[in-house]
Amino acid sequence: MQDEDEHRRERDAAEAEARRLELERLETLPIEERMAALLRRMAEFQAELNDLLPRVAAIDPDARDDGPTPG
């Protein structure tokens, strides 16, 4: 159990460092390239989300959120 926790902490720390380095790299880009890179990342995130939503809905049908409820 400790090995799993330690591995998870190391993985999380490595991912956080990778995000920090990516943000630093983005800050050095011209604004147009930075915006394009951020839009690509958003599209990748949306694709992952679209892939995960049906899995979550299969586990918990009430978990699907199609937006704000009217009212």
N, CA, C and O of each residue as an XYZ file, in Angstrom:
284
protein
N       0.834     -1.197      0.000
C       0.000      0.000      0.000
C       0.873      1.254      0.000
O       0.605      2.204     -0.735
N       1.914      1.251      0.825
C       2.802      2.412      0.875
C       3.487      2.630     -0.465
O       3.665      3.766     -0.904
N       3.874      1.529     -1.116
C       4.519      1.643     -2.421
C       3.582      2.300     -3.433
O       4.003      3.138     -4.231
N       2.307      1.909     -3.390
C       1.329      2.509     -4.304
C       1.165      3.989     -4.015
O       1.130      4.803     -4.938
N       1.063      4.348     -2.738
C       0.917      5.753     -2.361
C       2.142      6.559     -2.776
O       2.022      7.672     -3.288
N       3.308      5.990     -2.553
C       4.538      6.689     -2.930
C       4.620      6.849     -4.448
O       4.997      7.906     -4.952
N       4.266      5.802     -5.157
C       4.273      5.873     -6.617
C       3.298      6.941     -7.105
O       3.619      7.711     -8.010
N       2.109      6.987     -6.506
C       1.106      7.982     -6.890
C       1.611      9.398     -6.614
O       1.432     10.296     -7.436
N       2.241      9.593     -5.457
C       2.792     10.918     -5.126
C       3.890     11.319     -6.110
O       3.944     12.464     -6.559
N       4.762     10.368     -6.440
C       5.832     10.655     -7.404
C       5.256     10.980     -8.776
O       5.713     11.905     -9.447
N       4.251     10.214     -9.187
C       3.613     10.461    -10.481
C       2.935     11.827    -10.491
O       3.058     12.579    -11.458
N       2.221     12.146     -9.412
C       1.554     13.442     -9.325
C       2.559     14.588     -9.352
O       2.328     15.609     -9.999
N       3.678     14.413     -8.646
C       4.717     15.443     -8.633
C       5.328     15.610    -10.020
O       5.595     16.733    -10.449
N       5.550     14.507    -10.720
C       6.107     14.572    -12.075
C       5.130     15.257    -13.028
O       5.537     16.052    -13.875
N       3.847     14.949    -12.889
C       2.835     15.589    -13.737
C       2.748     17.085    -13.441
O       2.612     17.891    -14.363
N       2.823     17.459    -12.182
C       2.775     18.876    -11.813
C       3.989     19.606    -12.381
O       3.869     20.727    -12.875
N       5.145     18.976    -12.311
C       6.358     19.592    -12.866
C       6.242     19.735    -14.379
O       6.655     20.752    -14.936
N       5.689     18.731    -15.049
C       5.500     18.804    -16.501
C       4.536     19.934    -16.865
O       4.759     20.649    -17.841
N       3.468     20.094    -16.085
C       2.525     21.203    -16.336
C       3.203     22.548    -16.133
O       3.000     23.471    -16.921
N       4.014     22.666    -15.076
C       4.722     23.916    -14.804
C       5.668     24.261    -15.958
O       5.714     25.402    -16.417
N       6.421     23.258    -16.416
C       7.351     23.492    -17.523
C       6.613     23.869    -18.806
O       7.073     24.727    -19.559
N       5.476     23.230    -19.054
C       4.685     23.555    -20.241
C       4.165     24.991    -20.169
O       4.183     25.710    -21.168
N       3.707     25.403    -19.002
C       3.237     26.786    -18.851
C       4.371     27.783    -19.067
O       4.176     28.828    -19.687
N       5.558     27.457    -18.552
C       6.717     28.327    -18.778
C       7.030     28.418    -20.261
O       7.329     29.497    -20.772
N       6.962     27.278    -20.958
C       7.235     27.265    -22.399
C       6.197     28.107    -23.146
O       6.540     28.865    -24.053
N       4.936     27.969    -22.759
C       3.877     28.737    -23.421
C       4.083     30.238    -23.245
O       3.803     31.020    -24.153
N       4.572     30.632    -22.074
C       4.774     32.055    -21.816
C       5.820     32.676    -22.729
O       5.828     33.891    -22.925
N       6.698     31.862    -23.285
C       7.751     32.383    -24.165
C       7.279     32.521    -25.601
O       7.963     33.148    -26.411
N       6.130     31.954    -25.939
C       5.640     31.984    -27.319
C       4.968     33.314    -27.639
O       4.443     33.982    -26.748
N       4.988     33.692    -28.914
C       4.172     34.843    -29.337
C       2.705     34.534    -29.039
O       2.304     33.371    -29.012
N       1.928     35.556    -28.821
C       0.541     35.393    -28.374
C      -0.278     34.506    -29.311
O      -1.092     33.712    -28.840
N      -0.079     34.623    -30.632
C      -0.856     33.806    -31.573
C      -0.531     32.325    -31.402
O      -1.432     31.486    -31.410
N       0.753     32.001    -31.248
C       1.152     30.610    -31.056
C       0.687     30.087    -29.703
O       0.295     28.927    -29.571
N       0.734     30.943    -28.721
C       0.277     30.558    -27.387
C      -1.216     30.227    -27.409
O      -1.654     29.226    -26.843
N      -1.981     31.085    -28.070
C      -3.421     30.859    -28.171
C      -3.712     29.574    -28.933
O      -4.590     28.805    -28.539
N      -2.979     29.333    -30.027
C      -3.179     28.110    -30.806
C      -2.854     26.879    -29.954
O      -3.577     25.883    -29.998
N      -1.776     26.947    -29.186
C      -1.394     25.819    -28.324
C      -2.455     25.576    -27.254
O      -2.789     24.428    -26.962
N      -2.977     26.632    -26.679
C      -4.017     26.482    -25.658
C      -5.304     25.923    -26.255
O      -5.983     25.114    -25.622
N      -5.638     26.347    -27.458
C      -6.834     25.809    -28.122
C      -6.664     24.324    -28.430
O      -7.621     23.559    -28.313
N      -5.455     23.904    -28.825
C      -5.197     22.474    -29.058
C      -5.362     21.688    -27.764
O      -5.959     20.612    -27.753
N      -4.831     22.232    -26.676
C      -4.954     21.556    -25.387
C      -6.419     21.450    -24.967
O      -6.842     20.429    -24.425
N      -7.186     22.501    -25.219
C      -8.614     22.467    -24.889
C      -9.326     21.381    -25.707
O     -10.170     20.655    -25.179
N      -8.985     21.274    -26.987
C      -9.611     20.264    -27.845
C      -9.245     18.856    -27.369
O     -10.085     17.957    -27.371
N      -7.979     18.670    -26.958
C      -7.560     17.366    -26.437
C      -8.323     17.029    -25.155
O      -8.775     15.899    -24.969
N      -8.459     18.012    -24.282
C      -9.183     17.804    -23.033
C     -10.644     17.467    -23.319
O     -11.207     16.567    -22.696
N     -11.258     18.185    -24.256
C     -12.653     17.932    -24.604
C     -12.822     16.525    -25.164
O     -13.809     15.854    -24.861
N     -11.868     16.071    -25.979
C     -11.938     14.717    -26.534
C     -11.852     13.677    -25.411
O     -12.584     12.688    -25.422
N     -10.959     13.903    -24.447
C     -10.861     12.986    -23.312
C     -12.155     12.982    -22.508
O     -12.636     11.927    -22.096
N     -12.708     14.156    -22.292
C     -13.954     14.266    -21.546
C     -15.081     13.542    -22.277
O     -15.862     12.819    -21.659
N     -15.162     13.735    -23.579
C     -16.191     13.061    -24.372
C     -16.050     11.544    -24.297
O     -17.043     10.819    -24.344
N     -14.810     11.069    -24.180
C     -14.566      9.637    -24.057
C     -14.984      9.121    -22.681
O     -15.502      8.012    -22.558
N     -14.754      9.933    -21.648
C     -15.038      9.495    -20.281
C     -16.510      9.590    -19.891
O     -16.984      8.780    -19.094
N     -17.231     10.549    -20.428
C     -18.624     10.748    -20.023
C     -19.499      9.504    -20.177
O     -20.256      9.191    -19.258
N     -19.431      8.784    -21.293
C     -20.267      7.579    -21.397
C     -19.900      6.526    -20.350
O     -20.770      5.801    -19.866
N     -18.614      6.441    -20.001
C     -18.204      5.488    -18.973
C     -18.783      5.869    -17.621
O     -19.253      5.006    -16.879
N     -18.751      7.153    -17.298
C     -19.312      7.618    -16.028
C     -20.816      7.401    -16.026
O     -21.384      6.963    -15.025
N     -21.461      7.707    -17.143
C     -22.914      7.523    -17.231
C     -23.298      6.053    -17.090
O     -24.364      5.734    -16.565
N     -22.428      5.159    -17.559
C     -22.716      3.730    -17.420
C     -22.651      3.302    -15.959
O     -23.374      2.398    -15.538
N     -21.785      3.952    -15.190
C     -21.659      3.638    -13.766
C     -22.785      4.301    -12.983
O     -23.412      3.678    -12.126
N     -23.034      5.575    -13.289
C     -24.051      6.351    -12.576
C     -24.832      7.182    -13.589
O     -24.404      8.281    -13.941
N     -25.973      6.675    -14.066
C     -26.744      7.391    -15.088
C     -27.120      8.815    -14.683
O     -27.309      9.663    -15.555
N     -27.231      9.097    -13.400
C     -27.577     10.452    -12.957
C     -26.387     11.396    -12.993
O     -26.552     12.593    -12.758
N     -25.199     10.895    -13.277
C     -23.990     11.726    -13.260
C     -23.868     12.587    -14.506
O     -23.125     13.569    -14.499
N     -24.564     12.252    -15.555
C     -24.448     13.013    -16.809
C     -25.040     14.408    -16.610
O     -26.148     14.569    -16.100
N     -24.274     15.400    -17.026
C     -24.704     16.787    -16.878
C     -24.777     17.406    -18.274
O     -23.754     17.629    -18.921
N     -25.987     17.675    -18.721
C     -26.164     18.264    -20.042
C     -26.275     19.778    -19.985
O     -26.792     20.399    -20.914
N     -25.803     20.369    -18.922
C     -25.832     21.818    -18.795
C     -26.721     22.235    -17.647
O     -27.266     21.398    -16.927
N     -26.863     23.543    -17.484
C     -27.669     24.052    -16.362
C     -29.142     23.673    -16.521
O     -29.677     23.605    -17.628
N     -29.753     23.437    -15.412
C     -31.183     23.122    -15.419
C     -31.990     24.416    -15.566
O     -31.715     25.404    -14.885
N     -32.973     24.404    -16.444
C     -33.798     25.618    -16.600
C     -34.546     25.936    -15.305
O     -34.924     25.047    -14.542
N     -34.736     27.190    -15.094
C     -35.559     27.529    -13.957
C     -34.945     28.543    -13.149
O     -35.512     28.952    -12.136
